[in-house]
Amino acid sequence: MSKINIMLVCSAGMSTSMLVTRMEKAAESAEIEANIFAVSADEADDHIDKGGLDVLLLGPQVKFMKDKFVKKTEGTSILVDVIDMKDYGIMNGEKVLNDTMEKLK
């Protein structure tokens, strides 16, 4: 698989920064080429419109927006999913990355 682009979305784009760091470390350990970044919910549409995304992961605090993003990404191959609340709470980047990669298979 070529480099995978994963965007995490939360209310302000800041609470996911630690999770991004942990996911990047997990990707490096697993030799997965990944571009992982976090944005606020307000910025997400711009990144979707630019193209190039493979995965859009919603933080638990914005899971109510899933239908909006599923509709927005209709007709694309972008995987839209909600990060498990427990994994998010303990910032388990390895588990979040592994779950995501499994869903992409």
Long-range contacts (C-beta under 8 A, 24 or more apart in sequence): 1-32, 1-33, 1-104, 2-33, 3-33, 3-34, 3-35, 4-32, 4-33, 4-34, 4-35, 4-54, 4-55, 4-101, 4-104, 5-34, 5-35, 5-52, 5-53, 5-54, 5-55, 6-34, 6-35, 6-36, 6-37, 6-53, 6-54, 6-55, 6-57, 6-100, 7-37, 7-38, 7-39, 7-44, 7-47, 7-53, 7-55, 7-56, 7-57, 8-36, 8-37, 8-38, 8-39, 8-57, 8-58, 8-59, 8-83, 9-38, 9-39, 9-40, 9-41, 9-44, 9-56, 9-57, 9-58, 9-59, 9-62, 9-65, 9-69, 10-38, 10-40, 10-41, 10-58, 10-59, 10-61, 10-62, 11-40, 11-41, 11-59, 11-61, 11-62, 12-40, 13-38, 13-39, 13-40, 13-43, 14-38, 15-59, 15-61, 16-59, 18-91, 19-83, 19-88, 19-91, 19-93, 19-96, 20-93, 21-93, 22-91, 22-92, 22-93, 22-94, 23-93, 23-94, 23-96, 23-97, 24-93, 25-93, 25-94, 26-93, 26-94, 26-97, 26-98, 27-97, 29-94, 30-97, 32-97, 32-101, 34-97, 41-65, 44-69, 45-72, 48-72, 48-73, 48-78, 53-78, 54-78, 54-79, 54-104, 55-79, 55-80, 55-81, 55-100, 55-104, 56-80, 56-81, 57-81, 57-82, 57-83, 57-96, 57-100, 58-82, 58-83, 59-83, 59-88, 60-84, 60-85, 60-88, 79-103, 79-104
